[in-house]
Amino acid sequence: MAVAPRDKKTLLTLVEQAQLVYLLTRYPKKRVLDDPQDVKRLEGGLDGMRQAAKALPASMKTEHAMIPWDELAEKPDTPDLAWRRAKRIAPTAIRELMPLLEDEPEAAFFLKPEAPKPRKKAAKSRRK
């Protein structure tokens, strides 16, 4: 998919904000949520992602449906809810949107979170 220059700038902004949010979620939850400055950074990063997402065309949102756009559009009520959304949305947004920005020089410096490994089902014990 060819991305318009204006949309590329918006995508760069969204991914930059997602990087900040992702880095904060790499710390322990208690450490981030106990520090008012970190909570402010987390909520600010989510807000930056939200603002950039508003400027994206609807076709791009439907093409990248793995990102929970509706959930991102809602402002979280509590820091705990902001944390849960950040843990789920930021890495997904980075993984989904980075391929659209690979030809941009800034993209070379972005983190690339790995996809979560599939969980193995617990083996059922057989009793006879």
Secondary structure, DSSP 4 states (H G I P E B T S, - for coil): ----HHHHHHHHHHHHHHHHHHHHHTS-HHHHHT-HHHHHHHHHHHHHHHHHHHHS-HHHHHHTTTS-HHHHHSPPSSHHHHHHHHHHHHHHHHHHHGGGGTTSGGGGGS--PPPPPPPPPPPPPP--
